Amino acid sequence: MNKKIKVKKSIYGKKSFTNKQEHNYYKLYKKLNLQKELVMDLHYAVGICEGYIRADTAEEEIKAWQFLIDTGMVWKLQGWFARQAESLIEIGICKVKKLN
């Protein structure tokens, strides 16, 4: 059982985290200077892809990966995210974001 992590200064309005992994991602979002509006959607997608947030369906997991690809965040996270995204694109499960 993971112990909650509490911080003195909130990160994007959050002062307690379910585990060290979640806390580390919030620190990364702050370091990347993400817009507050993007953080919750991004955190949910990262959580599903990483596995600490349960996806109810395969479609939900694919949508999470596609969100990370579309926002470009997949290329800024740990290397395995980029490698997994490249594999998903290569086999046609996800698509490369088209630039306007």
Secondary structure, DSSP 4 states (H G I P E B T S, - for coil): -PPPEEEEEEETTEEEESSHHHHHHHHHHHHTT--HHHHHHHHHHHHHHHTSS--SSHHHHHHHHHHHHHHTGGGTS-HHHHHHHHHHHHTTSS-PPPP-
